[in-house]
Amino acid sequence: MKIVGVAACTAGIAHTYLAKEKIVEASKKAGHQVKIETQGTIGTEDELTEEEIKEADVVIIAADISISNRDRFENKVVLQIPTHVAMKSPKALIKKIEEEINTTA
């Protein structure tokens, strides 16, 4: 499965990067391809390309604030969660995504 997403917290520092790290680790351990963009105080890093979004099976938005350019995920399966969910329960998050994708497939 191909997973893309965005991580963003109110301060744009610690929780943003921790959420990204946990999602990436759990996704890779489960055998999935993953890329997570961060939006924070220093701007956007690892920005998702149109092609990456197009090829993705699911989009994770781990954010405590509104993210920019959300309209680019139109017509995609999007799961929005607070950053603390990604940090505390990344394995459960990936399992839930796998179940949702398998149900819709």
Order of alpha helices (4+ residues) and beta strands (2+ residues): beta-alpha-beta-beta-alpha-beta-beta-alpha-alpha
